[in-house]
Amino acid sequence: MERPSLPAEKIAPAVTEAMNSFHRSVVDEVARTVAAHPVVVVGMAQNPVVKKARRILAEEGVAYEYLEYGSYLSQWKPRLAIKLWAGFPTFPMVFVDGKLIGGAQELDALRAEGKLKKS
């Protein structure tokens, strides 16, 4: 099933420009990191689910790159920009081989299936 989104022709050009530039440097940083590393975790401080994802990777001996953007009360706008870019509503966001696989729950499922590659 495809995620519904507003058609481009239903968005005013000024709004499109605002969306495209909204914390663009952060989005570009995440995209560059995902392109450059086999496993990337994007998260935030103090979030126990982010810590769980990182713990799973550490326990499995999987090297990963970690990007952290604020905590619950700080840097929420850059995190929002990442969510809009990825189309995923929560943190962590775990990328494997350039593909968003989800969060800690999906990562745990990959581990259970024996599909995490040690590095």
MMTF fields as JSON, N, C-alpha, C and O atoms, coordinates in Angstrom:
{
  "mmtfVersion": "1.0.0",
  "mmtfProducer": "UNKNOWN",
  "numBonds": 475,
  "numAtoms": 476,
  "numGroups": 119,
  "numChains": 1,
  "numModels": 1,
  "chainsPerModel": [1],
  "groupsPerChain": [119],
  "chainIdList": ["A"],
  "bondAtomList": [4, 2, 8, 6, 12, 10, 16, 14, 20, 18, 24, 22, 28, 26, 32, 30, 36, 34, 40, 38, 44, 42, 48, 46, 52, 50, 56, 54, 60, 58, 64, 62, 68, 66, 72, 70, 76, 74, 80, 78, 84, 82, 88, 86, 92, 90, 96, 94, 100, 98, 104, 102, 108, 106, 112, 110, 116, 114, 120, 118, 124, 122, 128, 126, 132, 130, 136, 134, 140, 138, 144, 142, 148, 146, 152, 150, 156, 154, 160, 158, 164, 162, 168, 166, 172, 170, 176, 174, 180, 178, 184, 182, 188, 186, 192, 190, 196, 194, 200, 198, 204, 202, 208, 206, 212, 210, 216, 214, 220, 218, 224, 222, 228, 226, 232, 230, 236, 234, 240, 238, 244, 242, 248, 246, 252, 250, 256, 254, 260, 258, 264, 262, 268, 266, 272, 270, 276, 274, 280, 278, 284, 282, 288, 286, 292, 290, 296, 294, 300, 298, 304, 302, 308, 306, 312, 310, 316, 314, 320, 318, 324, 322, 328, 326, 332, 330, 336, 334, 340, 338, 344, 342, 348, 346, 352, 350, 356, 354, 360, 358, 364, 362, 368, 366, 372, 370, 376, 374, 380, 378, 384, 382, 388, 386, 392, 390, 396, 394, 400, 398, 404, 402, 408, 406, 412, 410, 416, 414, 420, 418, 424, 422, 428, 426, 432, 430, 436, 434, 440, 438, 444, 442, 448, 446, 452, 450, 456, 454, 460, 458, 464, 462, 468, 466, 472, 470],
  "bondOrderList": [1, 1, 1, 1, 1, 1, 1, 1, 1, 1, 1, 1, 1, 1, 1, 1, 1, 1, 1, 1, 1, 1, 1, 1, 1, 1, 1, 1, 1, 1, 1, 1, 1, 1, 1, 1, 1, 1, 1, 1, 1, 1, 1, 1, 1, 1, 1, 1, 1, 1, 1, 1, 1, 1, 1, 1, 1, 1, 1, 1, 1, 1, 1, 1, 1, 1, 1, 1, 1, 1, 1, 1, 1, 1, 1, 1, 1, 1, 1, 1, 1, 1, 1, 1, 1, 1, 1, 1, 1, 1, 1, 1, 1, 1, 1, 1, 1, 1, 1, 1, 1, 1, 1, 1, 1, 1, 1, 1, 1, 1, 1, 1, 1, 1, 1, 1, 1, 1],
  "groupList": [{"groupName": "MET", "atomNameList": ["N", "CA", "C", "O"], "elementList": ["N", "C", "C", "O"], "formalChargeList": [0, 0, 0, 0], "bondAtomList": [1, 0, 2, 1, 3, 2], "bondOrderList": [1, 1, 2], "singleLetterCode": "M", "chemCompType": "L-PEPTIDE LINKING"}, {"groupName": "GLU", "atomNameList": ["N", "CA", "C", "O"], "elementList": ["N", "C", "C", "O"], "formalChargeList": [0, 0, 0, 0], "bondAtomList": [1, 0, 2, 1, 3, 2], "bondOrderList": [1, 1, 2], "singleLetterCode": "E", "chemCompType": "L-PEPTIDE LINKING"}, {"groupName": "ARG", "atomNameList": ["N", "CA", "C", "O"], "elementList": ["N", "C", "C", "O"], "formalChargeList": [0, 0, 0, 0], "bondAtomList": [1, 0, 2, 1, 3, 2], "bondOrderList": [1, 1, 2], "singleLetterCode": "R", "chemCompType": "L-PEPTIDE LINKING"}, {"groupName": "PRO", "atomNameList": ["N", "CA", "C", "O"], "elementList": ["N", "C", "C", "O"], "formalChargeList": [0, 0, 0, 0], "bondAtomList": [1, 0, 2, 1, 3, 2], "bondOrderList": [1, 1, 2], "singleLetterCode": "P", "chemCompType": "L-PEPTIDE LINKING"}, {"groupName": "SER", "atomNameList": ["N", "CA", "C", "O"], "elementList": ["N", "C", "C", "O"], "formalChargeList": [0, 0, 0, 0], "bondAtomList": [1, 0, 2, 1, 3, 2], "bondOrderList": [1, 1, 2], "singleLetterCode": "S", "chemCompType": "L-PEPTIDE LINKING"}, {"groupName": "LEU", "atomNameList": ["N", "CA", "C", "O"], "elementList": ["N", "C", "C", "O"], "formalChargeList": [0, 0, 0, 0], "bondAtomList": [1, 0, 2, 1, 3, 2], "bondOrderList": [1, 1, 2], "singleLetterCode": "L", "chemCompType": "L-PEPTIDE LINKING"}, {"groupName": "ALA", "atomNameList": ["N", "CA", "C", "O"], "elementList": ["N", "C", "C", "O"], "formalChargeList": [0, 0, 0, 0], "bondAtomList": [1, 0, 2, 1, 3, 2], "bondOrderList": [1, 1, 2], "singleLetterCode": "A", "chemCompType": "L-PEPTIDE LINKING"}, {"groupName": "LYS", "atomNameList": ["N", "CA", "C", "O"], "elementList": ["N", "C", "C", "O"], "formalChargeList": [0, 0, 0, 0], "bondAtomList": [1, 0, 2, 1, 3, 2], "bondOrderList": [1, 1, 2], "singleLetterCode": "K", "chemCompType": "L-PEPTIDE LINKING"}, {"groupName": "ILE", "atomNameList": ["N", "CA", "C", "O"], "elementList": ["N", "C", "C", "O"], "formalChargeList": [0, 0, 0, 0], "bondAtomList": [1, 0, 2, 1, 3, 2], "bondOrderList": [1, 1, 2], "singleLetterCode": "I", "chemCompType": "L-PEPTIDE LINKING"}, {"groupName": "VAL", "atomNameList": ["N", "CA", "C", "O"], "elementList": ["N", "C", "C", "O"], "formalChargeList": [0, 0, 0, 0], "bondAtomList": [1, 0, 2, 1, 3, 2], "bondOrderList": [1, 1, 2], "singleLetterCode": "V", "chemCompType": "L-PEPTIDE LINKING"}, {"groupName": "THR", "atomNameList": ["N", "CA", "C", "O"], "elementList": ["N", "C", "C", "O"], "formalChargeList": [0, 0, 0, 0], "bondAtomList": [1, 0, 2, 1, 3, 2], "bondOrderList": [1, 1, 2], "singleLetterCode": "T", "chemCompType": "L-PEPTIDE LINKING"}, {"groupName": "ASN", "atomNameList": ["N", "CA", "C", "O"], "elementList": ["N", "C", "C", "O"], "formalChargeList": [0, 0, 0, 0], "bondAtomList": [1, 0, 2, 1, 3, 2], "bondOrderList": [1, 1, 2], "singleLetterCode": "N", "chemCompType": "L-PEPTIDE LINKING"}, {"groupName": "PHE", "atomNameList": ["N", "CA", "C", "O"], "elementList": ["N", "C", "C", "O"], "formalChargeList": [0, 0, 0, 0], "bondAtomList": [1, 0, 2, 1, 3, 2], "bondOrderList": [1, 1, 2], "singleLetterCode": "F", "chemCompType": "L-PEPTIDE LINKING"}, {"groupName": "HIS", "atomNameList": ["N", "CA", "C", "O"], "elementList": ["N", "C", "C", "O"], "formalChargeList": [0, 0, 0, 0], "bondAtomList": [1, 0, 2, 1, 3, 2], "bondOrderList": [1, 1, 2], "singleLetterCode": "H", "chemCompType": "L-PEPTIDE LINKING"}, {"groupName": "ASP", "atomNameList": ["N", "CA", "C", "O"], "elementList": ["N", "C", "C", "O"], "formalChargeList": [0, 0, 0, 0], "bondAtomList": [1, 0, 2, 1, 3, 2], "bondOrderList": [1, 1, 2], "singleLetterCode": "D", "chemCompType": "L-PEPTIDE LINKING"}, {"groupName": "GLY", "atomNameList": ["N", "CA", "C", "O"], "elementList": ["N", "C", "C", "O"], "formalChargeList": [0, 0, 0, 0], "bondAtomList": [1, 0, 2, 1, 3, 2], "bondOrderList": [1, 1, 2], "singleLetterCode": "G", "chemCompType": "PEPTIDE LINKING"}, {"groupName": "GLN", "atomNameList": ["N", "CA", "C", "O"], "elementList": ["N", "C", "C", "O"], "formalChargeList": [0, 0, 0, 0], "bondAtomList": [1, 0, 2, 1, 3, 2], "bondOrderList": [1, 1, 2], "singleLetterCode": "Q", "chemCompType": "L-PEPTIDE LINKING"}, {"groupName": "TYR", "atomNameList": ["N", "CA", "C", "O"], "elementList": ["N", "C", "C", "O"], "formalChargeList": [0, 0, 0, 0], "bondAtomList": [1, 0, 2, 1, 3, 2], "bondOrderList": [1, 1, 2], "singleLetterCode": "Y", "chemCompType": "L-PEPTIDE LINKING"}, {"groupName": "TRP", "atomNameList": ["N", "CA", "C", "O"], "elementList": ["N", "C", "C", "O"], "formalChargeList": [0, 0, 0, 0], "bondAtomList": [1, 0, 2, 1, 3, 2], "bondOrderList": [1, 1, 2], "singleLetterCode": "W", "chemCompType": "L-PEPTIDE LINKING"}],
  "groupTypeList": [0, 1, 2, 3, 4, 5, 3, 6, 1, 7, 8, 6, 3, 6, 9, 10, 1, 6, 0, 11, 4, 12, 13, 2, 4, 9, 9, 14, 1, 9, 6, 2, 10, 9, 6, 6, 13, 3, 9, 9, 9, 9, 15, 0, 6, 16, 11, 3, 9, 9, 7, 7, 6, 2, 2, 8, 5, 6, 1, 1, 15, 9, 6, 17, 1, 17, 5, 1, 17, 15, 4, 17, 5, 4, 16, 18, 7, 3, 2, 5, 6, 8, 7, 5, 18, 6, 15, 12, 3, 10, 12, 3, 0, 9, 12, 9, 14, 15, 7, 5, 8, 15, 15, 6, 16, 1, 5, 14, 6, 5, 2, 6, 1, 15, 7, 5, 7, 7, 4],
  "groupIdList": [1, 2, 3, 4, 5, 6, 7, 8, 9, 10, 11, 12, 13, 14, 15, 16, 17, 18, 19, 20, 21, 22, 23, 24, 25, 26, 27, 28, 29, 30, 31, 32, 33, 34, 35, 36, 37, 38, 39, 40, 41, 42, 43, 44, 45, 46, 47, 48, 49, 50, 51, 52, 53, 54, 55, 56, 57, 58, 59, 60, 61, 62, 63, 64, 65, 66, 67, 68, 69, 70, 71, 72, 73, 74, 75, 76, 77, 78, 79, 80, 81, 82, 83, 84, 85, 86, 87, 88, 89, 90, 91, 92, 93, 94, 95, 96, 97, 98, 99, 100, 101, 102, 103, 104, 105, 106, 107, 108, 109, 110, 111, 112, 113, 114, 115, 116, 117, 118, 119],
  "secStructList": [7, 7, 7, 7, 7, 7, 7, 4, 4, 4, 1, 7, 2, 2, 2, 2, 2, 2, 2, 2, 2, 6, 6, 2, 2, 2, 2, 2, 2, 2, 2, 2, 2, 2, 2, 2, 7, 1, 3, 3, 3, 3, 3, 7, 6, 6, 7, 2, 2, 2, 2, 2, 2, 2, 2, 2, 2, 2, 2, 6, 6, 7, 7, 7, 3, 3, 3, 3, 7, 7, 7, 6, 6, 1, 1, 2, 2, 2, 2, 2, 2, 2, 2, 2, 2, 2, 6, 7, 7, 1, 1, 7, 3, 3, 3, 3, 6, 6, 3, 3, 3, 3, 1, 2, 2, 2, 2, 2, 2, 2, 2, 2, 6, 6, 7, 7, 7, 7, 7],
  "xCoordList": [0.848, 0.0, 0.902, 1.885, 0.572, 1.353, 0.829, -0.377, 1.762, 1.406, 0.762, 1.317, -0.392, -1.007, -0.196, 0.337, -0.111, 0.536, -0.177, -0.821, -0.051, -0.68, 0.003, 1.229, -0.749, -0.136, 0.602, 0.16, 1.73, 2.57, 1.788, 2.029, 0.87, 0.101, -0.882, -1.458, -1.07, -1.957, -1.183, -1.742, 0.107, 0.953, 1.487, 2.071, 1.291, 1.756, 3.285, 3.959, 3.832, 5.286, 6.057, 7.118, 5.539, 6.229, 6.285, 7.266, 5.235, 5.198, 6.181, 6.891, 6.221, 7.18, 8.603, 9.402, 8.925, 10.255, 10.527, 11.625, 9.552, 9.727, 9.958, 10.808, 9.218, 9.381, 10.754, 11.412, 11.184, 12.47, 13.651, 14.704, 13.491, 14.612, 14.537, 15.459, 13.469, 13.268, 14.37, 14.381, 15.284, 16.418, 17.127, 17.485, 17.315, 17.915, 19.304, 19.66, 20.09, 21.449, 21.414, 22.277, 20.437, 20.306, 19.888, 20.455, 18.912, 18.453, 19.605, 19.8, 20.361, 21.501, 22.557, 23.159, 22.779, 23.746, 23.312, 24.129, 22.036, 21.535, 21.659, 22.124, 21.256, 21.322, 22.764, 23.016, 23.707, 25.125, 25.63, 26.344, 25.261, 25.715, 25.135, 25.84, 23.866, 23.221, 23.891, 24.059, 24.268, 24.927, 26.345, 26.857, 26.976, 28.39, 28.643, 29.757, 27.629, 27.841, 26.812, 25.652, 27.239, 26.309, 25.146, 24.028, 25.414, 24.361, 24.413, 25.465, 23.25, 23.14, 21.925, 20.849, 22.114, 21.017, 20.88, 21.846, 19.675, 19.383, 18.489, 17.44, 18.92, 18.163, 18.214, 18.537, 17.883, 17.839, 18.238, 18.081, 18.75, 19.184, 17.993, 16.865, 18.261, 17.294, 16.158, 15.243, 16.188, 15.104, 15.472, 16.457, 14.698, 15.052, 14.964, 15.667, 14.138, 14.016, 15.248, 15.704, 15.776, 17.029, 18.144, 18.941, 18.196, 19.215, 19.076, 20.078, 17.852, 17.631, 18.191, 18.852, 17.938, 18.45, 19.973, 20.572, 20.592, 22.049, 22.583, 23.624, 21.887, 22.298, 22.214, 23.106, 21.159, 21.017, 22.206, 22.804, 22.547, 23.666, 24.973, 25.787, 25.179, 26.405, 26.485, 27.537, 25.387, 25.361, 25.657, 26.255, 25.229, 25.44, 26.779, 27.112, 27.538, 28.83, 28.735, 29.624, 27.658, 27.436, 27.907, 27.402, 28.889, 29.359, 28.288, 27.629, 28.126, 27.121, 27.564, 28.389, 27.004, 27.214, 25.985, 24.857, 26.2, 25.077, 25.002, 25.995, 23.824, 23.543, 22.487, 21.438, 22.774, 21.843, 21.423, 22.256, 20.123, 19.567, 18.707, 17.516, 19.333, 18.614, 18.052, 18.428, 17.128, 16.407, 14.928, 14.511, 14.167, 12.727, 12.328, 11.365, 13.065, 12.67, 13.575, 13.337, 14.584, 15.472, 15.58, 15.426, 15.839, 16.04, 14.864, 15.057, 13.656, 12.509, 12.263, 11.757, 12.61, 12.399, 13.336, 12.875, 14.623, 15.458, 14.96, 14.991, 14.505, 13.97, 12.711, 12.499, 11.881, 10.693, 11.087, 10.463, 12.116, 12.578, 13.02, 12.744, 13.701, 14.134, 12.921, 12.885, 11.937, 10.714, 9.993, 9.519, 9.906, 9.253, 10.012, 9.403, 11.338, 12.175, 12.012, 11.838, 12.068, 12.034, 10.622, 10.435, 9.633, 8.274, 8.051, 7.113, 8.91, 8.812, 8.592, 9.326, 7.607, 7.179, 7.947, 7.732, 8.838, 9.461, 10.972, 11.524, 11.62, 13.04, 13.195, 12.442, 14.182, 15.237, 14.761, 13.723, 15.555, 15.437, 16.704, 17.813, 16.533, 17.679, 17.735, 16.766, 18.891, 19.125, 20.159, 21.209, 19.859, 20.786, 20.98, 20.025, 22.227, 22.567, 21.733, 21.262, 21.558, 20.852, 19.342, 18.654, 18.818, 17.361, 16.871, 17.44, 15.817, 15.191, 14.458, 13.489, 14.928, 14.287, 13.278, 12.521, 13.263, 12.327, 13.078, 14.081, 12.578, 13.17, 13.683, 14.066, 13.689, 14.235, 13.446, 14.031, 12.142, 11.318, 11.673, 11.819, 11.809, 12.151, 13.589, 13.885, 14.468, 15.851, 15.906, 16.655, 15.129, 15.07, 14.546, 15.013, 13.581, 13.058, 14.147, 14.256, 14.941, 16.058, 17.047, 17.55, 17.314, 18.217, 17.645, 18.371, 16.357, 15.723, 15.776, 15.842, 15.747, 15.824, 17.264, 17.5, 18.227, 19.628, 20.12, 21.054, 19.507, 19.83, 20.7, 20.893, 21.224, 22.146, 23.56, 24.01, 24.253, 25.626, 26.611, 26.633, 27.426, 28.477, 29.54, 29.791, 30.166, 31.229, 32.526, 33.536],
  "yCoordList": [-1.165, 0.0, 1.239, 1.299, 2.185, 3.413, 4.457, 4.603, 5.171, 6.223, 7.377, 7.844, 7.85, 8.992, 10.264, 10.494, 11.065, 12.362, 13.348, 12.962, 14.581, 15.64, 15.728, 15.826, 15.697, 15.806, 17.135, 18.17, 17.091, 18.282, 19.453, 20.602, 19.177, 20.272, 20.932, 21.974, 20.338, 20.906, 21.707, 22.115, 21.919, 22.652, 23.896, 23.796, 25.052, 26.309, 26.302, 25.735, 26.916, 26.94, 27.468, 26.94, 28.494, 29.029, 27.996, 27.922, 27.218, 26.181, 25.067, 24.557, 24.697, 23.682, 24.117, 23.32, 25.378, 25.894, 25.858, 25.495, 26.226, 26.195, 24.76, 24.52, 23.821, 22.413, 21.9, 21.187, 22.261, 21.784, 22.347, 21.713, 23.519, 24.144, 23.981, 24.388, 23.401, 23.244, 22.364, 21.151, 22.971, 22.275, 21.369, 20.23, 21.909, 21.145, 20.622, 19.517, 21.392, 20.939, 19.655, 18.792, 19.526, 18.321, 17.145, 16.057, 17.361, 16.301, 15.856, 14.66, 16.812, 16.476, 15.687, 14.758, 16.06, 15.326, 13.875, 12.963, 13.658, 12.297, 11.528, 10.388, 12.128, 11.453, 11.082, 9.977, 11.993, 11.705, 10.553, 9.671, 10.569, 9.525, 8.173, 7.164, 8.144, 6.898, 6.353, 5.143, 7.248, 6.826, 6.318, 5.503, 6.794, 6.491, 5.297, 4.775, 4.862, 3.83, 2.709, 2.968, 1.461, 0.334, 0.355, -0.032, 0.811, 0.85, 2.216, 2.666, 2.861, 4.18, 4.184, 3.71, 4.72, 4.923, 6.425, 7.107, 6.934, 8.34, 8.379, 7.737, 9.14, 9.139, 10.455, 11.506, 10.354, 11.504, 11.054, 9.885, 11.975, 11.662, 11.295, 11.725, 10.505, 10.154, 9.254, 8.977, 8.798, 7.965, 6.496, 6.028, 5.755, 4.366, 3.455, 2.446, 3.778, 2.941, 3.118, 2.164, 4.331, 4.57, 3.765, 3.12, 3.806, 3.052, 1.557, 0.849, 1.077, -0.344, -0.716, -1.746, 0.099, -0.19, -0.23, -1.125, 0.721, 0.76, -0.453, -1.005, -0.855, -2.027, -3.298, -4.144, -3.435, -4.609, -4.699, -5.764, -3.583, -3.585, -3.91, -4.674, -3.342, -3.617, -5.095, -5.717, -5.651, -7.068, -7.991, -9.053, -7.578, -8.404, -8.119, -8.756, -7.169, -6.846, -6.143, -6.273, -5.398, -4.672, -3.234, -2.507, -2.837, -1.449, -0.548, -0.918, 0.619, 1.547, 2.974, 3.252, 3.855, 5.29, 5.825, 5.451, 6.692, 7.219, 8.73, 9.434, 9.215, 10.645, 10.96, 10.317, 11.952, 12.309, 13.763, 14.652, 13.987, 15.329, 15.659, 15.349, 16.291, 16.799, 15.732, 14.561, 16.189, 15.313, 15.688, 16.341, 15.29, 15.507, 16.977, 17.278, 17.882, 19.284, 20.144, 21.345, 19.57, 20.369, 19.764, 18.557, 20.601, 20.231, 19.457, 18.579, 19.788, 19.07, 19.428, 18.6, 20.645, 21.012, 20.255, 19.767, 20.135, 19.293, 17.846, 17.222, 17.309, 15.942, 15.863, 14.875, 16.897, 16.927, 16.897, 16.196, 17.651, 17.656, 16.263, 15.847, 15.539, 14.174, 13.267, 12.441, 13.418, 12.611, 12.882, 11.951, 14.15, 14.489, 13.888, 13.38, 13.946, 13.403, 11.89, 11.352, 11.207, 9.746, 9.175, 8.051, 9.948, 9.421, 8.432, 7.636, 8.476, 7.568, 8.419, 9.385, 8.093, 9.027, 9.01, 9.883, 8.041, 7.919, 7.725, 7.468, 7.856, 7.56, 6.386, 6.239, 5.546, 5.713, 5.391, 4.765, 5.839, 5.406, 4.621, 5.127, 3.387, 2.528, 2.277, 1.83, 2.577, 2.366, 1.257, 1.282, 0.286, -0.802, -0.83, -0.983, -0.68, -0.644, 0.398, 0.152, 1.553, 2.66, 2.584, 3.475, 1.535, 1.341, 1.548, 0.998, 2.34, 2.527, 1.24, 0.866, 0.568, -0.69, -0.483, -1.396, 0.712, 1.017, 1.431, 2.142, 0.975, 1.333, 0.113, -0.881, 0.193, -0.882, -2.183, -3.266, -2.081, -3.292, -4.055, -5.277, -3.335, -3.969, -4.496, -5.537, -3.776, -4.225, -5.515, -6.43, -5.593, -6.809, -7.98, -9.108, -7.718, -8.778, -9.28, -10.482, -8.366, -8.777, -9.65, -10.647, -9.266, -10.063, -11.461, -12.447, -11.563, -12.86, -13.741, -14.966, -13.097, -13.852, -14.149, -14.799, -13.676, -13.905, -13.097, -13.516, -11.941, -11.144, -9.931, -9.099, -9.818, -8.704, -9.166, -10.21, -8.384, -8.728, -8.123, -6.912, -8.994, -8.496, -7.792, -8.14, -6.787, -6.08, -6.148, -5.606],
  "zCoordList": [0.0, 0.0, 0.0, 0.739, -0.803, -0.889, 0.089, 0.29, 0.683, 1.635, 0.886, -0.108, 1.335, 0.656, 0.878, 1.963, -0.142, -0.007, -0.925, -1.9, -0.602, -1.374, -2.741, -2.799, -3.834, -5.163, -5.329, -4.828, -6.038, -6.216, -6.793, -6.424, -7.681, -8.306, -7.339, -7.652, -6.185, -5.17, -4.11, -3.091, -4.373, -3.43, -4.136, -5.215, -3.537, -4.121, -4.232, -3.373, -5.266, -5.452, -4.235, -3.902, -3.576, -2.404, -1.271, -0.531, -1.152, -0.119, -0.482, 0.385, -1.739, -2.186, -1.869, -1.377, -2.148, -1.847, -0.35, 0.071, 0.449, 1.91, 2.384, 3.242, 1.838, 2.208, 1.79, 2.548, 0.586, 0.071, 0.848, 0.917, 1.427, 2.137, 3.656, 4.364, 4.157, 5.6, 6.196, 5.986, 6.93, 7.55, 6.544, 6.844, 5.352, 4.254, 4.595, 4.187, 5.33, 5.657, 6.496, 6.337, 7.374, 8.189, 7.312, 7.414, 6.464, 5.562, 4.658, 4.443, 4.131, 3.277, 4.049, 3.511, 5.314, 6.141, 6.321, 6.195, 6.612, 6.788, 5.469, 5.465, 4.366, 3.066, 2.712, 2.234, 2.943, 2.665, 3.536, 3.059, 4.794, 5.709, 5.323, 5.354, 4.962, 4.54, 3.271, 3.123, 2.368, 1.124, 1.372, 0.605, 2.435, 2.663, 3.593, 3.629, 4.343, 5.356, 5.206, 4.887, 5.438, 5.302, 6.296, 5.957, 7.529, 8.553, 9.233, 9.685, 9.291, 9.914, 10.836, 10.471, 12.024, 12.964, 13.159, 13.501, 12.939, 13.178, 14.413, 14.459, 15.406, 16.651, 17.392, 16.84, 18.66, 19.545, 20.943, 21.294, 21.73, 23.092, 23.968, 23.724, 24.974, 26.014, 25.541, 26.315, 24.314, 23.805, 24.015, 23.443, 24.825, 25.106, 23.882, 23.823, 22.927, 21.735, 20.836, 20.206, 20.782, 20.059, 20.724, 20.043, 22.053, 22.781, 22.515, 22.414, 22.401, 22.123, 20.754, 20.619, 19.746, 18.404, 18.407, 17.811, 19.064, 19.135, 19.905, 19.549, 20.936, 21.717, 20.868, 20.933, 20.083, 19.206, 18.258, 18.103, 17.627, 16.686, 17.397, 16.878, 18.568, 19.321, 19.71, 19.566, 20.196, 20.597, 19.429, 19.6, 18.231, 17.044, 16.355, 15.356, 16.885, 16.296, 14.957, 14.115, 14.76, 13.507, 13.695, 14.549, 12.879, 12.928, 12.321, 11.349, 12.895, 12.38, 12.627, 13.498, 11.851, 12.022, 12.753, 12.43, 13.731, 14.512, 14.363, 14.546, 14.033, 13.964, 15.015, 15.069, 15.846, 16.913, 16.767, 16.588, 16.845, 16.713, 17.926, 17.967, 18.909, 20.063, 20.973, 20.921, 21.818, 22.732, 22.639, 21.682, 23.594, 23.485, 23.306, 22.601, 23.938, 23.886, 23.004, 22.876, 22.407, 21.571, 20.171, 19.986, 19.223, 17.816, 17.212, 16.371, 17.646, 17.093, 15.635, 14.877, 15.228, 13.825, 12.884, 11.852, 13.191, 12.323, 12.274, 11.213, 13.402, 13.388, 12.525, 11.823, 12.579, 11.733, 10.262, 9.466, 9.896, 8.503, 8.074, 6.949, 8.956, 8.639, 8.466, 7.554, 9.333, 9.224, 7.909, 7.258, 7.515, 6.252, 5.074, 4.133, 5.128, 4.061, 3.959, 2.866, 5.102, 5.101, 4.999, 4.532, 5.435, 5.46, 6.592, 6.548, 7.607, 8.76, 10.0, 10.211, 10.826, 11.869, 13.181, 14.022, 13.382, 14.703, 14.607, 13.537, 15.765, 15.899, 16.838, 17.8, 16.55, 15.585, 14.176, 13.964, 13.24, 11.854, 11.574, 11.746, 11.144, 10.874, 9.37, 8.756, 8.801, 7.376, 7.217, 7.859, 6.363, 6.062, 4.555, 3.793, 4.139, 2.711, 1.967, 0.857, 2.586, 1.954, 2.021, 1.524, 2.627, 2.692, 4.118, 5.06, 4.277, 5.584, 5.933, 5.273, 6.976, 7.368, 8.493, 8.822, 9.084, 10.159, 11.401, 11.333, 12.548, 13.827, 14.566, 13.95, 15.879, 16.708, 16.56, 16.561, 16.433, 16.302, 15.03, 15.054, 13.927, 12.654, 12.677, 12.09, 13.353, 13.498, 14.303, 13.96, 15.358, 16.174, 15.353, 15.509, 14.481, 13.612, 12.649, 12.409, 12.106, 11.237, 12.009, 11.49, 13.241, 14.073, 14.27, 14.139, 14.583, 14.816, 13.568, 13.662, 12.396, 11.13, 10.721, 9.702, 11.513, 11.189, 10.001, 9.317, 9.744, 8.57, 8.843, 7.956, 10.046, 10.331, 9.995, 10.469, 9.176, 8.772, 9.759, 9.982, 10.344, 11.248, 10.428, 9.274, 11.05, 10.338, 11.102, 10.653]
}
